[in-house]
């Protein structure tokens, strides 16, 4: 038996540097560069996103240590949604409230876990011009099994014409000035849009910084997969069931984690479609328009995809209540169009 004459390539330290990082750009540096493009900027917006970044690092650490710190499981209370609160729901919610509460520029915060929006400051809108909405820990019930979870957020400008805090929060998704999510999984991933494309950052825990890994994320086309909780398909409207039957007959695969952040993140990177249809028990849909559907819709659209609630563009759905529910179909534009064709039929 003869040895192969092919020589193994020598690998120098330079060869093993992260290929996806062309230059060392942190989230903070990225935000400051973007701020510099706007001479009128006050720095308030940058400080808000910085608070979200700090919160993400703290929540990520608590998720990694959850079993060791004995913070898994239920608190024993129900939130305003009628859902059993997990211990980490409370920790994540408190973390975001504390971080945002110290930031100049935040007038109002609204959390999926709380009954009403909280007025943090009473200064004029010019001094405190932003509203921040968030789902502190999407998919928290999956933590017990070590599955990925996430935080979703949306940033709006404070509406000075509103008569109260809830009125300022109830704006169309098209009015969002920023949206994003943080995925807590094998890596901690921060996905952000400020209306100029989608940027993706990954936390390097060795230096405690989110580093830019993709500055213009685009949803790939042609991926034959769908993400939906098919266990409830018998109670889906006929259009969704017809689409699923078509997908089954055309070689599609199903991918579903049960955490919206994880499922949408996969669609963002791989393509396909994510669906959360209405059911008999939730005829309006189950996802929260303001905390989940609108921010995810902005991200997906900025990446070249589409997002609909029924046959209406999600970001154009009329907000009528802070905890309003909706259905969602989002993902690759062509695949969303295919689902819509079945819904219209």
C-alpha positions in Angstrom: 0.0 0.0 0.0 1.5 3.3 -1.1 1.3 6.6 0.6 -0.5 9.4 -1.2 1.8 11.9 -2.8 -0.6 14.7 -1.9 1.0 17.0 0.6 -1.0 18.3 3.5 -1.3 22.1 3.3 0.6 24.0 6.0 -1.8 26.1 8.1 -0.5 29.3 9.5 -2.3 31.2 12.3 -3.6 33.7 9.6 -5.3 30.9 7.8 -7.5 29.9 10.7 -8.9 33.4 11.4 -12.7 33.6 11.1 -13.4 33.7 7.4 -16.7 35.4 7.8 -15.3 38.5 9.6 -13.5 40.6 7.0 -12.8 43.3 9.6 -13.3 43.6 13.3 -16.5 45.5 13.7 -18.4 45.5 17.0 -22.1 46.3 17.4 -21.1 49.5 19.2 -18.7 50.6 16.5 -21.4 49.9 13.9 -23.9 52.0 15.7 -21.5 54.9 16.1 -20.6 54.8 12.4 -24.3 54.9 11.5 -24.8 57.7 13.9 -22.0 59.7 12.3 -24.0 59.7 9.0 -26.7 61.8 10.6 -25.3 65.2 11.9 -28.6 65.9 13.6 -28.4 62.7 15.7 -28.4 63.2 19.5 -27.0 59.8 20.4 -30.3 58.8 22.1 -31.1 56.1 19.6 -27.6 54.6 19.8 -27.9 54.5 23.6 -31.2 52.6 23.3 -29.6 49.9 21.1 -26.6 49.8 23.4 -29.0 49.0 26.3 -30.5 46.2 24.3 -27.1 44.8 23.6 -26.1 44.9 27.3 -29.4 43.2 28.2 -28.8 40.5 25.7 -25.4 39.7 27.2 -26.8 39.4 30.7 -29.8 37.3 29.6 -27.6 35.0 27.5 -25.4 34.4 30.6 -28.5 33.6 32.7 -29.8 31.2 30.1 -26.4 29.4 30.0 -26.4 29.1 33.8 -30.1 28.5 34.3 -29.9 24.9 35.5 -26.8 25.6 37.7 -28.5 28.7 39.2 -31.8 26.8 39.7 -33.9 29.4 37.7 -35.6 26.9 35.4 -39.4 26.2 35.7 -42.4 28.3 36.6 -42.8 31.1 39.0 -46.3 30.2 39.9 -47.9 33.3 38.3 -49.7 33.9 35.0 -48.8 36.9 32.9 -51.3 39.2 31.2 -51.5 36.7 28.3 -52.8 34.0 30.7 -49.6 32.1 30.3 -47.6 30.6 33.1 -44.5 32.7 33.7 -41.2 31.1 33.8 -38.5 32.3 36.2 -36.4 33.4 33.4 -39.3 35.3 31.9 -39.2 37.5 35.0 -35.4 37.8 35.0 -35.3 38.8 31.3 -38.2 41.3 31.7 -36.6 42.9 34.7 -33.2 43.1 33.0 -34.6 44.9 30.0 -36.7 47.3 32.1 -33.6 48.2 34.2 -31.3 48.7 31.3 -33.8 50.8 29.2 -34.8 52.8 32.3 -31.4 54.4 32.6 -31.2 55.4 28.9 -31.8 59.0 27.9 -34.3 58.9 25.0 -36.7 56.2 26.3 -40.1 57.7 27.1 -42.2 54.5 27.3 -41.6 50.7 27.4 -44.1 48.0 26.7 -43.5 44.3 27.6 -45.4 41.3 26.6 -45.3 40.3 30.2 -46.9 43.4 31.6 -50.5 44.6 31.5 -49.9 48.1 30.3 -47.0 50.2 28.9 -44.8 51.8 31.5 -44.0 55.5 31.4 -40.4 55.8 32.3 -40.0 59.5 32.0 -42.4 62.5 31.7 -40.2 64.8 29.7 -41.4 66.2 26.4 -41.3 64.0 23.3 -38.4 66.0 22.0 -36.3 65.0 25.0 -37.5 61.5 25.4 -38.6 60.6 21.8 -38.7 56.8 21.7 -41.0 53.9 22.7 -39.5 50.4 23.0 -41.6 47.2 22.9 -40.3 43.7 23.6 -41.0 40.1 24.2 -38.3 39.5 26.8 -37.9 35.7 26.4 -39.7 34.1 23.5 -40.0 30.3 23.8 -39.0 30.3 27.5 -40.9 27.1 28.2 -38.3 25.3 26.0 -35.5 26.2 28.4 -36.0 23.1 30.5 -35.0 21.0 27.5 -32.0 23.1 26.5 -33.7 24.5 23.4 -33.0 27.9 21.8 -34.9 30.9 23.1 -34.8 34.6 22.2 -35.7 38.3 22.7 -37.7 40.3 20.2 -37.8 44.1 20.2 -39.3 47.0 18.3 -38.5 50.7 18.5 -41.0 53.5 17.6 -40.9 57.3 17.9 -43.0 58.6 20.8 -46.3 60.1 19.4 -46.8 63.5 21.0 -50.4 63.5 19.7 -51.4 60.4 21.8 -53.5 61.1 24.9 -51.8 58.3 26.9 -49.0 55.8 26.8 -51.0 53.1 25.1 -52.0 55.5 22.4 -48.3 56.3 21.7 -47.5 52.6 21.5 -50.4 51.7 19.1 -48.7 52.5 15.8 -48.5 50.6 12.5 -45.5 48.4 12.0 -44.5 50.7 9.1 -43.7 53.4 11.7 -41.0 51.3 13.3 -37.5 52.9 13.3 -35.7 49.7 14.4 -36.5 46.1 15.1 -34.5 43.1 16.0 -34.1 39.8 17.9 -31.5 38.1 19.9 -31.2 34.3 19.6 -29.8 32.5 22.7 -28.6 29.1 21.4 -25.2 27.5 20.6 -24.2 31.1 19.8 -25.8 34.4 20.9 -26.9 36.1 17.7 -28.1 39.8 17.5 -30.1 40.5 14.3 -30.9 44.2 13.7 -32.5 46.5 11.2 -32.8 50.2 11.3 -34.5 50.4 8.0 -31.3 50.1 5.9 -31.0 46.3 5.5 -30.4 43.6 8.1 -27.2 43.2 10.1 -26.2 40.1 12.0 -23.8 40.1 15.0 -22.5 37.2 17.0 -21.4 37.5 20.7 -17.7 36.6 21.3 -17.9 35.8 25.0 -14.1 35.9 25.3 -14.1 39.7 24.7 -17.7 40.4 25.7 -18.6 42.0 22.4 -21.1 41.4 19.5 -19.1 41.2 16.3 -20.5 41.9 12.8 -20.7 38.7 10.7 -23.1 39.8 7.9 -23.9 43.4 7.0 -26.6 42.7 4.4 -28.5 39.6 5.2 -30.8 38.4 2.3 -33.3 35.5 2.4 -32.3 32.9 -0.1 -34.9 31.8 -2.6 -35.9 28.3 -3.7 -35.6 26.5 -0.3 -38.4 23.9 -0.1 -39.3 23.9 3.6 -42.0 25.3 5.8 -42.1 25.9 9.6 -45.5 25.5 11.4 -46.9 23.5 14.3 -48.6 20.9 12.1 -50.2 19.2 15.1 -52.9 21.8 14.9 -53.5 21.5 11.1 -56.9 20.0 11.5 -58.1 23.3 12.9 -56.3 25.5 10.3 -58.4 27.4 7.8 -58.8 25.5 4.5 -56.3 27.6 2.6 -53.4 26.7 4.9 -54.4 23.0 4.8 -54.4 23.1 1.0 -51.0 24.7 0.9 -49.6 22.0 3.2 -51.1 19.3 1.1 -49.4 20.8 -2.0 -46.1 21.1 -0.1 -46.3 17.4 1.0 -46.8 16.4 -2.6 -43.9 18.5 -3.8 -41.0 17.4 -1.7 -41.1 20.0 1.0 -39.6 19.4 4.4 -40.9 20.5 7.8 -38.7 22.4 10.3 -40.3 23.6 13.5 -38.6 24.4 16.9 -41.5 26.0 18.7 -39.5 29.2 19.5 -40.4 32.0 17.0 -37.0 33.5 17.1 -35.3 30.2 16.3 -37.8 29.3 13.5 -37.6 32.8 11.9 -33.8 32.8 12.2 -33.7 29.6 10.2 -36.0 31.0 7.5 -33.9 34.2 7.4 -30.7 32.3 6.7 -32.0 29.3 4.7 -35.2 30.5 3.1 -38.7 28.9 3.1 -41.7 30.1 5.0 -42.8 30.4 8.6 -46.5 30.2 9.4 -48.6 30.7 12.5 -52.2 30.3 11.2 -55.5 31.0 13.0 -57.0 28.0 14.7 -60.4 27.2 16.2 -59.1 28.2 19.7 -57.4 31.3 18.4 -59.4 32.6 15.4 -57.5 35.8 15.2 -54.1 34.1 15.5 -51.9 33.7 18.5 -48.8 35.9 17.9 -48.7 39.4 19.4 -48.8 42.0 16.7 -46.8 44.7 18.5 -44.2 42.5 20.2 -43.6 39.7 17.7 -45.3 40.0 14.3 -44.4 43.6 13.5 -40.7 43.5 14.4 -40.2 40.2 12.7 -42.1 41.5 9.6 -39.7 44.5 9.4 -36.7 42.3 9.6 -38.0 39.9 6.9 -39.0 42.7 4.5 -35.6 44.4 5.0 -34.0 41.1 4.0 -36.0 40.9 0.8 -38.9 38.7 2.0 -42.6 39.3 2.7 -44.7 39.1 5.9 -48.5 38.9 5.9 -51.3 38.4 8.4 -54.0 36.6 6.5 -54.1 38.5 3.2 -53.0 41.9 4.7 -49.4 43.0 4.9 -48.5 42.5 8.6 -47.0 46.0 9.1 -50.2 47.5 7.8 -52.5 45.7 10.2 -54.5 48.3 12.3 -53.3 48.1 15.9 -56.3 48.3 18.3 -54.9 46.9 21.5 -51.4 46.6 23.1 -51.7 42.8 23.3 -53.5 42.3 20.0 -53.1 38.8 18.5 -52.6 38.1 14.8 -51.7 35.3 12.4 -48.4 35.4 10.4 -47.0 34.1 7.2 -43.4 35.3 6.5 -40.4 34.3 4.6 -39.1 34.1 1.1 -41.2 36.4 -1.1 -42.1 33.7 -3.7 -43.1 31.2 -1.0 -45.2 33.7 0.9 -47.0 34.5 -2.4 -47.7 30.8 -2.9 -49.3 30.5 0.5 -51.3 33.7 -0.1 -52.6 32.2 -3.4 -54.1 29.4 -1.4 -55.6 31.7 1.2 -57.2 33.9 -1.5 -58.7 30.8 -3.1 
